[in-house]
Amino acid sequence: MTVHTTELDTRGLNCPLPILKAKKALAEMASGEVLKVLSTDPGSTRDFLAFAKQTGHELVSQEAAGAEFVHVLKRR
């Protein structure tokens, strides 16, 4: 398990808000720091995959736990 530096709770928010909030949080983090994003948006798995490809941040892991999704990104 990757140790995260920052945790972001976007539960209850729908696209594009989880991505926008993650983008803002990552901008305030140092290179190599890890962001954990909690989401209830079913489309967030696909969204974070595309976001990581577009921005160069590393998508460390994604998992679904019931109706919740956990995305872990490493700041480039």
N, CA, C, O and CB atoms as a CASP TS submission, in Angstrom:
PFRMAT TS
TARGET T0000
AUTHOR 0000-0000-0000
METHOD Language model
MODEL 1
PARENT N/A
ATOM      1  N   MET     1       0.847  -1.195   0.000  1.00  0.00           N
ATOM      2  CA  MET     1       0.000   0.000   0.000  1.00  0.00           C
ATOM      3  C   MET     1       0.883   1.246   0.000  1.00  0.00           C
ATOM      4  O   MET     1       1.837   1.343   0.772  1.00  0.00           O
ATOM      5  CB  MET     1      -0.959   0.005   1.230  1.00  0.00           C
ATOM      6  N   THR     2       0.563   2.173  -0.853  1.00  0.00           N
ATOM      7  CA  THR     2       1.300   3.420  -0.959  1.00  0.00           C
ATOM      8  C   THR     2       0.835   4.379   0.135  1.00  0.00           C
ATOM      9  O   THR     2      -0.364   4.541   0.359  1.00  0.00           O
ATOM     10  CB  THR     2       1.115   4.051  -2.360  1.00  0.00           C
ATOM     11  N   VAL     3       1.775   5.002   0.801  1.00  0.00           N
ATOM     12  CA  VAL     3       1.434   5.978   1.828  1.00  0.00           C
ATOM     13  C   VAL     3       1.090   7.290   1.132  1.00  0.00           C
ATOM     14  O   VAL     3       1.874   7.811   0.338  1.00  0.00           O
ATOM     15  CB  VAL     3       2.607   6.168   2.854  1.00  0.00           C
ATOM     16  N   HIS     4      -0.098   7.818   1.442  1.00  0.00           N
ATOM     17  CA  HIS     4      -0.509   9.052   0.787  1.00  0.00           C
ATOM     18  C   HIS     4      -0.171  10.264   1.648  1.00  0.00           C
ATOM     19  O   HIS     4      -0.216  10.204   2.877  1.00  0.00           O
ATOM     20  CB  HIS     4      -2.007   9.020   0.484  1.00  0.00           C
ATOM     21  N   THR     5       0.163  11.347   0.990  1.00  0.00           N
ATOM     22  CA  THR     5       0.502  12.594   1.645  1.00  0.00           C
ATOM     23  C   THR     5      -0.768  13.374   1.968  1.00  0.00           C
ATOM     24  O   THR     5      -0.897  13.957   3.045  1.00  0.00           O
ATOM     25  CB  THR     5       1.443  13.430   0.765  1.00  0.00           C
ATOM     26  N   THR     6      -1.702  13.374   1.020  1.00  0.00           N
ATOM     27  CA  THR     6      -2.933  14.149   1.135  1.00  0.00           C
ATOM     28  C   THR     6      -4.115  13.277   0.772  1.00  0.00           C
ATOM     29  O   THR     6      -4.033  12.449  -0.135  1.00  0.00           O
ATOM     30  CB  THR     6      -2.887  15.401   0.237  1.00  0.00           C
ATOM     31  N   GLU     7      -5.228  13.469   1.492  1.00  0.00           N
ATOM     32  CA  GLU     7      -6.456  12.748   1.165  1.00  0.00           C
ATOM     33  C   GLU     7      -7.521  13.769   0.784  1.00  0.00           C
ATOM     34  O   GLU     7      -7.690  14.785   1.458  1.00  0.00           O
ATOM     35  CB  GLU     7      -6.933  11.858   2.364  1.00  0.00           C
ATOM     36  N   LEU     8      -8.229  13.492  -0.292  1.00  0.00           N
ATOM     37  CA  LEU     8      -9.249  14.396  -0.813  1.00  0.00           C
ATOM     38  C   LEU     8     -10.579  13.654  -0.869  1.00  0.00           C
ATOM     39  O   LEU     8     -10.689  12.614  -1.519  1.00  0.00           O
ATOM     40  CB  LEU     8      -8.855  14.941  -2.220  1.00  0.00           C
ATOM     41  N   ASP     9     -11.585  14.191  -0.187  1.00  0.00           N
ATOM     42  CA  ASP     9     -12.906  13.559  -0.159  1.00  0.00           C
ATOM     43  C   ASP     9     -13.820  14.258  -1.164  1.00  0.00           C
ATOM     44  O   ASP     9     -14.254  15.387  -0.934  1.00  0.00           O
ATOM     45  CB  ASP     9     -13.521  13.609   1.275  1.00  0.00           C
ATOM     46  N   THR    10     -14.107  13.586  -2.276  1.00  0.00           N
ATOM     47  CA  THR    10     -15.005  14.154  -3.285  1.00  0.00           C
ATOM     48  C   THR    10     -16.295  13.346  -3.359  1.00  0.00           C
ATOM     49  O   THR    10     -17.006  13.397  -4.363  1.00  0.00           O
ATOM     50  CB  THR    10     -14.317  14.194  -4.668  1.00  0.00           C
ATOM     51  N   ARG    11     -16.596  12.604  -2.304  1.00  0.00           N
ATOM     52  CA  ARG    11     -17.823  11.797  -2.296  1.00  0.00           C
ATOM     53  C   ARG    11     -19.039  12.715  -2.423  1.00  0.00           C
ATOM     54  O   ARG    11     -19.118  13.759  -1.776  1.00  0.00           O
ATOM     55  CB  ARG    11     -17.917  10.940  -0.995  1.00  0.00           C
ATOM     56  N   GLY    12     -19.981  12.304  -3.267  1.00  0.00           N
ATOM     57  CA  GLY    12     -21.184  13.087  -3.489  1.00  0.00           C
ATOM     58  C   GLY    12     -21.051  14.072  -4.652  1.00  0.00           C
ATOM     59  O   GLY    12     -22.039  14.674  -5.072  1.00  0.00           O
ATOM     60  N   LEU    13     -19.841  14.235  -5.169  1.00  0.00           N
ATOM     61  CA  LEU    13     -19.617  15.145  -6.296  1.00  0.00           C
ATOM     62  C   LEU    13     -19.534  14.353  -7.590  1.00  0.00           C
ATOM     63  O   LEU    13     -19.007  13.241  -7.613  1.00  0.00           O
ATOM     64  CB  LEU    13     -18.328  15.975  -6.088  1.00  0.00           C
ATOM     65  N   ASN    14     -20.053  14.923  -8.659  1.00  0.00           N
ATOM     66  CA  ASN    14     -19.993  14.264  -9.958  1.00  0.00           C
ATOM     67  C   ASN    14     -19.048  14.996 -10.895  1.00  0.00           C
ATOM     68  O   ASN    14     -18.675  16.146 -10.663  1.00  0.00           O
ATOM     69  CB  ASN    14     -21.385  14.177 -10.579  1.00  0.00           C
ATOM     70  N   CYS    15     -18.669  14.297 -11.961  1.00  0.00           N
ATOM     71  CA  CYS    15     -17.771  14.824 -12.972  1.00  0.00           C
ATOM     72  C   CYS    15     -18.236  16.209 -13.412  1.00  0.00           C
ATOM     73  O   CYS    15     -19.432  16.397 -13.633  1.00  0.00           O
ATOM     74  CB  CYS    15     -17.689  13.871 -14.176  1.00  0.00           C
ATOM     75  N   PRO    16     -17.360  17.161 -13.544  1.00  0.00           N
ATOM     76  CA  PRO    16     -15.902  17.070 -13.484  1.00  0.00           C
ATOM     77  C   PRO    16     -15.307  17.456 -12.127  1.00  0.00           C
ATOM     78  O   PRO    16     -14.089  17.586 -12.010  1.00  0.00           O
ATOM     79  CB  PRO    16     -15.309  17.943 -14.543  1.00  0.00           C
ATOM     80  N   LEU    17     -16.138  17.641 -11.105  1.00  0.00           N
ATOM     81  CA  LEU    17     -15.638  18.157  -9.827  1.00  0.00           C
ATOM     82  C   LEU    17     -14.540  17.318  -9.160  1.00  0.00           C
ATOM     83  O   LEU    17     -13.569  17.900  -8.677  1.00  0.00           O
ATOM     84  CB  LEU    17     -16.773  18.281  -8.886  1.00  0.00           C
ATOM     85  N   PRO    18     -14.642  15.976  -9.107  1.00  0.00           N
ATOM     86  CA  PRO    18     -13.532  15.223  -8.490  1.00  0.00           C
ATOM     87  C   PRO    18     -12.189  15.472  -9.184  1.00  0.00           C
ATOM     88  O   PRO    18     -11.159  15.597  -8.521  1.00  0.00           O
ATOM     89  CB  PRO    18     -13.843  13.730  -8.515  1.00  0.00           C
ATOM     90  N   ILE    19     -12.204  15.544 -10.515  1.00  0.00           N
ATOM     91  CA  ILE    19     -10.970  15.800 -11.274  1.00  0.00           C
ATOM     92  C   ILE    19     -10.458  17.209 -11.002  1.00  0.00           C
ATOM     93  O   ILE    19      -9.264  17.404 -10.777  1.00  0.00           O
ATOM     94  CB  ILE    19     -11.211  15.607 -12.789  1.00  0.00           C
ATOM     95  N   LEU    20     -11.353  18.188 -11.021  1.00  0.00           N
ATOM     96  CA  LEU    20     -10.937  19.577 -10.787  1.00  0.00           C
ATOM     97  C   LEU    20     -10.340  19.763  -9.398  1.00  0.00           C
ATOM     98  O   LEU    20      -9.336  20.455  -9.234  1.00  0.00           O
ATOM     99  CB  LEU    20     -12.124  20.521 -10.967  1.00  0.00           C
ATOM    100  N   LYS    21     -10.962  19.141  -8.399  1.00  0.00           N
ATOM    101  CA  LYS    21     -10.442  19.251  -7.032  1.00  0.00           C
ATOM    102  C   LYS    21      -9.098  18.529  -6.897  1.00  0.00           C
ATOM    103  O   LYS    21      -8.206  19.001  -6.192  1.00  0.00           O
ATOM    104  CB  LYS    21     -11.456  18.674  -6.023  1.00  0.00           C
ATOM    105  N   ALA    22      -8.954  17.383  -7.575  1.00  0.00           N
ATOM    106  CA  ALA    22      -7.686  16.648  -7.553  1.00  0.00           C
ATOM    107  C   ALA    22      -6.588  17.462  -8.238  1.00  0.00           C
ATOM    108  O   ALA    22      -5.456  17.520  -7.758  1.00  0.00           O
ATOM    109  CB  ALA    22      -7.844  15.270  -8.242  1.00  0.00           C
ATOM    110  N   LYS    23      -6.932  18.084  -9.354  1.00  0.00           N
ATOM    111  CA  LYS    23      -5.972  18.903 -10.091  1.00  0.00           C
ATOM    112  C   LYS    23      -5.459  20.045  -9.208  1.00  0.00           C
ATOM    113  O   LYS    23      -4.262  20.333  -9.187  1.00  0.00           O
ATOM    114  CB  LYS    23      -6.616  19.464 -11.380  1.00  0.00           C
ATOM    115  N   LYS    24      -6.371  20.688  -8.485  1.00  0.00           N
ATOM    116  CA  LYS    24      -6.016  21.796  -7.591  1.00  0.00           C
ATOM    117  C   LYS    24      -5.119  21.295  -6.456  1.00  0.00           C
ATOM    118  O   LYS    24      -4.120  21.930  -6.119  1.00  0.00           O
ATOM    119  CB  LYS    24      -7.293  22.464  -7.014  1.00  0.00           C
ATOM    120  N   ALA    25      -5.486  20.150  -5.870  1.00  0.00           N
ATOM    121  CA  ALA    25      -4.699  19.588  -4.766  1.00  0.00           C
ATOM    122  C   ALA    25      -3.298  19.201  -5.237  1.00  0.00           C
ATOM    123  O   ALA    25      -2.314  19.476  -4.549  1.00  0.00           O
ATOM    124  CB  ALA    25      -5.412  18.362  -4.165  1.00  0.00           C
ATOM    125  N   LEU    26      -3.204  18.566  -6.402  1.00  0.00           N
ATOM    126  CA  LEU    26      -1.901  18.155  -6.939  1.00  0.00           C
ATOM    127  C   LEU    26      -1.012  19.367  -7.228  1.00  0.00           C
ATOM    128  O   LEU    26       0.204  19.300  -7.051  1.00  0.00           O
ATOM    129  CB  LEU    26      -2.090  17.324  -8.221  1.00  0.00           C
ATOM    130  N   ALA    27      -1.612  20.466  -7.669  1.00  0.00           N
ATOM    131  CA  ALA    27      -0.850  21.679  -7.976  1.00  0.00           C
ATOM    132  C   ALA    27      -0.173  22.251  -6.723  1.00  0.00           C
ATOM    133  O   ALA    27       0.849  22.931  -6.815  1.00  0.00           O
ATOM    134  CB  ALA    27      -1.770  22.736  -8.604  1.00  0.00           C
ATOM    135  N   GLU    28      -0.756  21.966  -5.558  1.00  0.00           N
ATOM    136  CA  GLU    28      -0.219  22.479  -4.301  1.00  0.00           C
ATOM    137  C   GLU    28       0.753  21.503  -3.634  1.00  0.00           C
ATOM    138  O   GLU    28       1.308  21.799  -2.576  1.00  0.00           O
ATOM    139  CB  GLU    28      -1.354  22.795  -3.351  1.00  0.00           C
ATOM    140  N   MET    29       0.953  20.350  -4.253  1.00  0.00           N
ATOM    141  CA  MET    29       1.823  19.320  -3.678  1.00  0.00           C
ATOM    142  C   MET    29       3.193  19.333  -4.357  1.00  0.00           C
ATOM    143  O   MET    29       3.348  19.837  -5.469  1.00  0.00           O
ATOM    144  CB  MET    29       1.173  17.926  -3.814  1.00  0.00           C
ATOM    145  N   ALA    30       4.177  18.769  -3.663  1.00  0.00           N
ATOM    146  CA  ALA    30       5.526  18.664  -4.223  1.00  0.00           C
ATOM    147  C   ALA    30       5.622  17.411  -5.088  1.00  0.00           C
ATOM    148  O   ALA    30       4.846  16.470  -4.917  1.00  0.00           O
ATOM    149  CB  ALA    30       6.597  18.634  -3.095  1.00  0.00           C
ATOM    150  N   SER    31       6.571  17.404  -6.012  1.00  0.00           N
ATOM    151  CA  SER    31       6.795  16.257  -6.877  1.00  0.00           C
ATOM    152  C   SER    31       7.054  15.009  -6.037  1.00  0.00           C
ATOM    153  O   SER    31       7.832  15.050  -5.084  1.00  0.00           O
ATOM    154  CB  SER    31       7.972  16.520  -7.835  1.00  0.00           C
ATOM    155  N   GLY    32       6.401  13.898  -6.390  1.00  0.00           N
ATOM    156  CA  GLY    32       6.593  12.639  -5.674  1.00  0.00           C
ATOM    157  C   GLY    32       5.605  12.418  -4.546  1.00  0.00           C
ATOM    158  O   GLY    32       5.493  11.305  -4.031  1.00  0.00           O
ATOM    159  N   GLU    33       4.883  13.467  -4.151  1.00  0.00           N
ATOM    160  CA  GLU    33       3.881  13.289  -3.095  1.00  0.00           C
ATOM    161  C   GLU    33       2.674  12.548  -3.663  1.00  0.00           C
ATOM    162  O   GLU    33       2.437  12.555  -4.871  1.00  0.00           O
ATOM    163  CB  GLU    33       3.449  14.661  -2.495  1.00  0.00           C
ATOM    164  N   VAL    34       1.915  11.910  -2.772  1.00  0.00           N
ATOM    165  CA  VAL    34       0.827  11.034  -3.193  1.00  0.00           C
ATOM    166  C   VAL    34      -0.520  11.556  -2.703  1.00  0.00           C
ATOM    167  O   VAL    34      -0.680  11.916  -1.537  1.00  0.00           O
ATOM    168  CB  VAL    34       1.060   9.612  -2.679  1.00  0.00           C
ATOM    169  N   LEU    35      -1.484  11.588  -3.622  1.00  0.00           N
ATOM    170  CA  LEU    35      -2.838  12.055  -3.332  1.00  0.00           C
ATOM    171  C   LEU    35      -3.809  10.888  -3.401  1.00  0.00           C
ATOM    172  O   LEU    35      -3.830  10.141  -4.379  1.00  0.00           O
ATOM    173  CB  LEU    35      -3.260  13.169  -4.315  1.00  0.00           C
ATOM    174  N   LYS    36      -4.612  10.738  -2.354  1.00  0.00           N
ATOM    175  CA  LYS    36      -5.660   9.713  -2.325  1.00  0.00           C
ATOM    176  C   LYS    36      -6.992  10.439  -2.487  1.00  0.00           C
ATOM    177  O   LYS    36      -7.303  11.352  -1.722  1.00  0.00           O
ATOM    178  CB  LYS    36      -5.619   8.859  -0.981  1.00  0.00           C
ATOM    179  N   VAL    37      -7.778  10.033  -3.483  1.00  0.00           N
ATOM    180  CA  VAL    37      -9.062  10.668  -3.761  1.00  0.00           C
ATOM    181  C   VAL    37     -10.189   9.666  -3.516  1.00  0.00           C
ATOM    182  O   VAL    37     -10.190   8.570  -4.078  1.00  0.00           O
ATOM    183  CB  VAL    37      -9.110  11.205  -5.219  1.00  0.00           C
ATOM    184  N   LEU    38     -11.145  10.050  -2.674  1.00  0.00           N
ATOM    185  CA  LEU    38     -12.329   9.232  -2.415  1.00  0.00           C
ATOM    186  C   LEU    38     -13.471   9.792  -3.254  1.00  0.00           C
ATOM    187  O   LEU    38     -13.695  11.002  -3.265  1.00  0.00           O
ATOM    188  CB  LEU    38     -12.701   9.215  -0.883  1.00  0.00           C
ATOM    189  N   SER    39     -14.192   8.926  -3.954  1.00  0.00           N
ATOM    190  CA  SER    39     -15.246   9.384  -4.858  1.00  0.00           C
ATOM    191  C   SER    39     -16.420   8.411  -4.859  1.00  0.00           C
ATOM    192  O   SER    39     -16.258   7.223  -4.579  1.00  0.00           O
ATOM    193  CB  SER    39     -14.698   9.553  -6.282  1.00  0.00           C
ATOM    194  N   THR    40     -17.603   8.929  -5.177  1.00  0.00           N
ATOM    195  CA  THR    40     -18.780   8.069  -5.362  1.00  0.00           C
ATOM    196  C   THR    40     -19.259   8.130  -6.808  1.00  0.00           C
ATOM    197  O   THR    40     -20.276   7.524  -7.148  1.00  0.00           O
ATOM    198  CB  THR    40     -19.920   8.489  -4.404  1.00  0.00           C
ATOM    199  N   ASP    41     -18.539   8.852  -7.660  1.00  0.00           N
ATOM    200  CA  ASP    41     -18.904   8.990  -9.073  1.00  0.00           C
ATOM    201  C   ASP    41     -18.426   7.750  -9.833  1.00  0.00           C
ATOM    202  O   ASP    41     -17.221   7.522  -9.938  1.00  0.00           O
ATOM    203  CB  ASP    41     -18.287  10.294  -9.690  1.00  0.00           C
ATOM    204  N   PRO    42     -19.363   6.939 -10.369  1.00  0.00           N
ATOM    205  CA  PRO    42     -18.962   5.717 -11.084  1.00  0.00           C
ATOM    206  C   PRO    42     -18.060   5.994 -12.285  1.00  0.00           C
ATOM    207  O   PRO    42     -17.260   5.139 -12.663  1.00  0.00           O
ATOM    208  CB  PRO    42     -20.192   4.967 -11.547  1.00  0.00           C
ATOM    209  N   GLY    43     -18.178   7.172 -12.885  1.00  0.00           N
ATOM    210  CA  GLY    43     -17.349   7.516 -14.032  1.00  0.00           C
ATOM    211  C   GLY    43     -15.945   7.964 -13.647  1.00  0.00           C
ATOM    212  O   GLY    43     -15.098   8.179 -14.514  1.00  0.00           O
ATOM    213  N   SER    44     -15.700   8.104 -12.351  1.00  0.00           N
ATOM    214  CA  SER    44     -14.401   8.629 -11.906  1.00  0.00           C
ATOM    215  C   SER    44     -13.241   7.695 -12.233  1.00  0.00           C
ATOM    216  O   SER    44     -12.117   8.160 -12.420  1.00  0.00           O
ATOM    217  CB  SER    44     -14.433   8.886 -10.415  1.00  0.00           C
ATOM    218  N   THR    45     -13.486   6.398 -12.305  1.00  0.00           N
ATOM    219  CA  THR    45     -12.404   5.460 -12.630  1.00  0.00           C
ATOM    220  C   THR    45     -11.851   5.768 -14.022  1.00  0.00           C
ATOM    221  O   THR    45     -10.638   5.871 -14.209  1.00  0.00           O
ATOM    222  CB  THR    45     -12.909   3.988 -12.560  1.00  0.00           C
ATOM    223  N   ARG    46     -12.735   5.910 -14.976  1.00  0.00           N
ATOM    224  CA  ARG    46     -12.338   6.253 -16.343  1.00  0.00           C
ATOM    225  C   ARG    46     -11.740   7.667 -16.389  1.00  0.00           C
ATOM    226  O   ARG    46     -10.738   7.905 -17.065  1.00  0.00           O
ATOM    227  CB  ARG    46     -13.553   6.150 -17.301  1.00  0.00           C
ATOM    228  N   ASP    47     -12.364   8.591 -15.667  1.00  0.00           N
ATOM    229  CA  ASP    47     -11.906   9.990 -15.665  1.00  0.00           C
ATOM    230  C   ASP    47     -10.483  10.126 -15.130  1.00  0.00           C
ATOM    231  O   ASP    47      -9.668  10.841 -15.714  1.00  0.00           O
ATOM    232  CB  ASP    47     -12.852  10.853 -14.830  1.00  0.00           C
ATOM    233  N   PHE    48     -10.177   9.448 -14.025  1.00  0.00           N
ATOM    234  CA  PHE    48      -8.839   9.562 -13.439  1.00  0.00           C
ATOM    235  C   PHE    48      -7.780   8.879 -14.302  1.00  0.00           C
ATOM    236  O   PHE    48      -6.626   9.307 -14.323  1.00  0.00           O
ATOM    237  CB  PHE    48      -8.827   8.963 -12.036  1.00  0.00           C
ATOM    238  N   LEU    49      -8.165   7.825 -15.010  1.00  0.00           N
ATOM    239  CA  LEU    49      -7.254   7.160 -15.938  1.00  0.00           C
ATOM    240  C   LEU    49      -6.861   8.138 -17.051  1.00  0.00           C
ATOM    241  O   LEU    49      -5.681   8.273 -17.374  1.00  0.00           O
ATOM    242  CB  LEU    49      -7.910   5.876 -16.534  1.00  0.00           C
ATOM    243  N   ALA    50      -7.845   8.812 -17.628  1.00  0.00           N
ATOM    244  CA  ALA    50      -7.593   9.790 -18.690  1.00  0.00           C
ATOM    245  C   ALA    50      -6.812  10.989 -18.147  1.00  0.00           C
ATOM    246  O   ALA    50      -5.903  11.494 -18.807  1.00  0.00           O
ATOM    247  CB  ALA    50      -8.924  10.260 -19.319  1.00  0.00           C
ATOM    248  N   PHE    51      -7.167  11.440 -16.947  1.00  0.00           N
ATOM    249  CA  PHE    51      -6.491  12.582 -16.320  1.00  0.00           C
ATOM    250  C   PHE    51      -4.999  12.301 -16.132  1.00  0.00           C
ATOM    251  O   PHE    51      -4.156  13.152 -16.417  1.00  0.00           O
ATOM    252  CB  PHE    51      -7.142  12.910 -14.961  1.00  0.00           C
ATOM    253  N   ALA    52      -4.686  11.100 -15.650  1.00  0.00           N
ATOM    254  CA  ALA    52      -3.286  10.735 -15.422  1.00  0.00           C
ATOM    255  C   ALA    52      -2.509  10.712 -16.745  1.00  0.00           C
ATOM    256  O   ALA    52      -1.375  11.187 -16.810  1.00  0.00           O
ATOM    257  CB  ALA    52      -3.196   9.358 -14.725  1.00  0.00           C
ATOM    258  N   LYS    53      -3.119  10.161 -17.788  1.00  0.00           N
ATOM    259  CA  LYS    53      -2.459  10.116 -19.101  1.00  0.00           C
ATOM    260  C   LYS    53      -2.210  11.519 -19.649  1.00  0.00           C
ATOM    261  O   LYS    53      -1.155  11.788 -20.223  1.00  0.00           O
ATOM    262  CB  LYS    53      -3.307   9.312 -20.097  1.00  0.00           C
ATOM    263  N   GLN    54      -3.173  12.402 -19.472  1.00  0.00           N
ATOM    264  CA  GLN    54      -3.070  13.761 -20.008  1.00  0.00           C
ATOM    265  C   GLN    54      -2.073  14.628 -19.251  1.00  0.00           C
ATOM    266  O   GLN    54      -1.408  15.474 -19.848  1.00  0.00           O
ATOM    267  CB  GLN    54      -4.421  14.422 -19.983  1.00  0.00           C
ATOM    268  N   THR    55      -1.965  14.423 -17.936  1.00  0.00           N
ATOM    269  CA  THR    55      -1.157  15.324 -17.102  1.00  0.00           C
ATOM    270  C   THR    55       0.232  14.785 -16.766  1.00  0.00           C
ATOM    271  O   THR    55       1.112  15.545 -16.362  1.00  0.00           O
ATOM    272  CB  THR    55      -1.886  15.610 -15.827  1.00  0.00           C
ATOM    273  N   GLY    56       0.430  13.470 -16.931  1.00  0.00           N
ATOM    274  CA  GLY    56       1.728  12.897 -16.601  1.00  0.00           C
ATOM    275  C   GLY    56       1.869  12.483 -15.151  1.00  0.00           C
ATOM    276  O   GLY    56       2.914  11.968 -14.754  1.00  0.00           O
ATOM    277  N   HIS    57       0.818  12.703 -14.342  1.00  0.00           N
ATOM    278  CA  HIS    57       0.844  12.213 -12.964  1.00  0.00           C
ATOM    279  C   HIS    57       0.670  10.690 -13.020  1.00  0.00           C
ATOM    280  O   HIS    57      -0.014  10.171 -13.903  1.00  0.00           O
ATOM    281  CB  HIS    57      -0.287  12.896 -12.079  1.00  0.00           C
ATOM    282  N   GLU    58       1.289   9.983 -12.080  1.00  0.00           N
ATOM    283  CA  GLU    58       1.195   8.518 -12.077  1.00  0.00           C
ATOM    284  C   GLU    58      -0.057   8.070 -11.341  1.00  0.00           C
ATOM    285  O   GLU    58      -0.278   8.456 -10.193  1.00  0.00           O
ATOM    286  CB  GLU    58       2.446   7.889 -11.429  1.00  0.00           C
ATOM    287  N   LEU    59      -0.881   7.253 -12.001  1.00  0.00           N
ATOM    288  CA  LEU    59      -2.039   6.656 -11.349  1.00  0.00           C
ATOM    289  C   LEU    59      -1.536   5.388 -10.673  1.00  0.00           C
ATOM    290  O   LEU    59      -1.358   4.356 -11.318  1.00  0.00           O
ATOM    291  CB  LEU    59      -3.216   6.354 -12.376  1.00  0.00           C
ATOM    292  N   VAL    60      -1.311   5.478  -9.371  1.00  0.00           N
ATOM    293  CA  VAL    60      -0.705   4.373  -8.616  1.00  0.00           C
ATOM    294  C   VAL    60      -1.685   3.219  -8.469  1.00  0.00           C
ATOM    295  O   VAL    60      -1.320   2.060  -8.666  1.00  0.00           O
ATOM    296  CB  VAL    60      -0.244   4.852  -7.229  1.00  0.00           C
ATOM    297  N   SER    61      -2.936   3.537  -8.120  1.00  0.00           N
ATOM    298  CA  SER    61      -3.934   2.474  -7.966  1.00  0.00           C
ATOM    299  C   SER    61      -5.344   3.040  -8.025  1.00  0.00           C
ATOM    300  O   SER    61      -5.578   4.229  -7.811  1.00  0.00           O
ATOM    301  CB  SER    61      -3.725   1.725  -6.645  1.00  0.00           C
ATOM    302  N   GLN    62      -6.269   2.142  -8.322  1.00  0.00           N
ATOM    303  CA  GLN    62      -7.698   2.452  -8.294  1.00  0.00           C
ATOM    304  C   GLN    62      -8.397   1.232  -7.733  1.00  0.00           C
ATOM    305  O   GLN    62      -8.074   0.102  -8.098  1.00  0.00           O
ATOM    306  CB  GLN    62      -8.252   2.831  -9.723  1.00  0.00           C
ATOM    307  N   GLU    63      -9.359   1.457  -6.841  1.00  0.00           N
ATOM    308  CA  GLU    63     -10.143   0.323  -6.368  1.00  0.00           C
ATOM    309  C   GLU    63     -11.563   0.766  -6.056  1.00  0.00           C
ATOM    310  O   GLU    63     -11.815   1.917  -5.701  1.00  0.00           O
ATOM    311  CB  GLU    63      -9.493  -0.312  -5.126  1.00  0.00           C
ATOM    312  N   ALA    64     -12.468  -0.168  -6.196  1.00  0.00           N
ATOM    313  CA  ALA    64     -13.870   0.090  -5.883  1.00  0.00           C
ATOM    314  C   ALA    64     -14.200  -0.671  -4.615  1.00  0.00           C
ATOM    315  O   ALA    64     -13.874  -1.851  -4.481  1.00  0.00           O
ATOM    316  CB  ALA    64     -14.818  -0.328  -7.063  1.00  0.00           C
ATOM    317  N   ALA    65     -14.860   0.024  -3.673  1.00  0.00           N
ATOM    318  CA  ALA    65     -15.310  -0.600  -2.427  1.00  0.00           C
ATOM    319  C   ALA    65     -16.799  -0.291  -2.313  1.00  0.00           C
ATOM    320  O   ALA    65     -17.194   0.731  -1.751  1.00  0.00           O
ATOM    321  CB  ALA    65     -14.495  -0.069  -1.158  1.00  0.00           C
ATOM    322  N   GLY    66     -17.615  -1.186  -2.853  1.00  0.00           N
ATOM    323  CA  GLY    66     -19.054  -0.934  -2.870  1.00  0.00           C
ATOM    324  C   GLY    66     -19.354   0.208  -3.818  1.00  0.00           C
ATOM    325  O   GLY    66     -19.006   0.151  -4.997  1.00  0.00           O
ATOM    326  N   ALA    67     -20.007   1.255  -3.301  1.00  0.00           N
ATOM    327  CA  ALA    67     -20.368   2.413  -4.130  1.00  0.00           C
ATOM    328  C   ALA    67     -19.293   3.493  -4.088  1.00  0.00           C
ATOM    329  O   ALA    67     -19.479   4.580  -4.635  1.00  0.00           O
ATOM    330  CB  ALA    67     -21.705   2.998  -3.672  1.00  0.00           C
ATOM    331  N   GLU    68     -18.161   3.192  -3.434  1.00  0.00           N
ATOM    332  CA  GLU    68     -17.080   4.179  -3.338  1.00  0.00           C
ATOM    333  C   GLU    68     -15.877   3.747  -4.161  1.00  0.00           C
ATOM    334  O   GLU    68     -15.606   2.559  -4.334  1.00  0.00           O
ATOM    335  CB  GLU    68     -16.668   4.386  -1.875  1.00  0.00           C
ATOM    336  N   PHE    69     -15.172   4.739  -4.658  1.00  0.00           N
ATOM    337  CA  PHE    69     -13.995   4.499  -5.483  1.00  0.00           C
ATOM    338  C   PHE    69     -12.814   5.238  -4.857  1.00  0.00           C
ATOM    339  O   PHE    69     -12.945   6.372  -4.397  1.00  0.00           O
ATOM    340  CB  PHE    69     -14.233   4.961  -6.960  1.00  0.00           C
ATOM    341  N   VAL    70     -11.664   4.573  -4.850  1.00  0.00           N
ATOM    342  CA  VAL    70     -10.456   5.172  -4.288  1.00  0.00           C
ATOM    343  C   VAL    70      -9.408   5.253  -5.399  1.00  0.00           C
ATOM    344  O   VAL    70      -9.072   4.247  -6.025  1.00  0.00           O
ATOM    345  CB  VAL    70      -9.922   4.344  -3.060  1.00  0.00           C
ATOM    346  N   HIS    71      -8.904   6.447  -5.632  1.00  0.00           N
ATOM    347  CA  HIS    71      -7.894   6.696  -6.669  1.00  0.00           C
ATOM    348  C   HIS    71      -6.653   7.229  -5.981  1.00  0.00           C
ATOM    349  O   HIS    71      -6.742   8.139  -5.156  1.00  0.00           O
ATOM    350  CB  HIS    71      -8.413   7.704  -7.763  1.00  0.00           C
ATOM    351  N   VAL    72      -5.504   6.677  -6.309  1.00  0.00           N
ATOM    352  CA  VAL    72      -4.252   7.133  -5.718  1.00  0.00           C
ATOM    353  C   VAL    72      -3.359   7.621  -6.850  1.00  0.00           C
ATOM    354  O   VAL    72      -3.034   6.871  -7.770  1.00  0.00           O
ATOM    355  CB  VAL    72      -3.555   5.996  -4.889  1.00  0.00           C
ATOM    356  N   LEU    73      -2.965   8.901  -6.767  1.00  0.00           N
ATOM    357  CA  LEU    73      -2.131   9.532  -7.789  1.00  0.00           C
ATOM    358  C   LEU    73      -0.841  10.034  -7.175  1.00  0.00           C
ATOM    359  O   LEU    73      -0.820  10.551  -6.058  1.00  0.00           O
ATOM    360  CB  LEU    73      -2.880  10.685  -8.472  1.00  0.00           C
ATOM    361  N   LYS    74       0.237   9.869  -7.933  1.00  0.00           N
ATOM    362  CA  LYS    74       1.547  10.395  -7.508  1.00  0.00           C
ATOM    363  C   LYS    74       1.874  11.614  -8.349  1.00  0.00           C
ATOM    364  O   LYS    74       1.837  11.567  -9.578  1.00  0.00           O
ATOM    365  CB  LYS    74       2.675   9.313  -7.642  1.00  0.00           C
ATOM    366  N   ARG    75       2.191  12.698  -7.674  1.00  0.00           N
ATOM    367  CA  ARG    75       2.491  13.979  -8.351  1.00  0.00           C
ATOM    368  C   ARG    75       3.769  13.820  -9.176  1.00  0.00           C
ATOM    369  O   ARG    75       4.775  13.301  -8.693  1.00  0.00           O
ATOM    370  CB  ARG    75       2.649  15.152  -7.306  1.00  0.00           C
ATOM    371  N   ARG    76       3.710  14.276 -10.433  1.00  0.00           N
ATOM    372  CA  ARG    76       4.876  14.181 -11.302  1.00  0.00           C
ATOM    373  C   ARG    76       5.926  15.197 -10.903  1.00  0.00           C
ATOM    374  O   ARG    76       6.986  15.267 -11.525  1.00  0.00           O
ATOM    375  CB  ARG    76       4.477  14.381 -12.761  1.00  0.00           C
TER
END
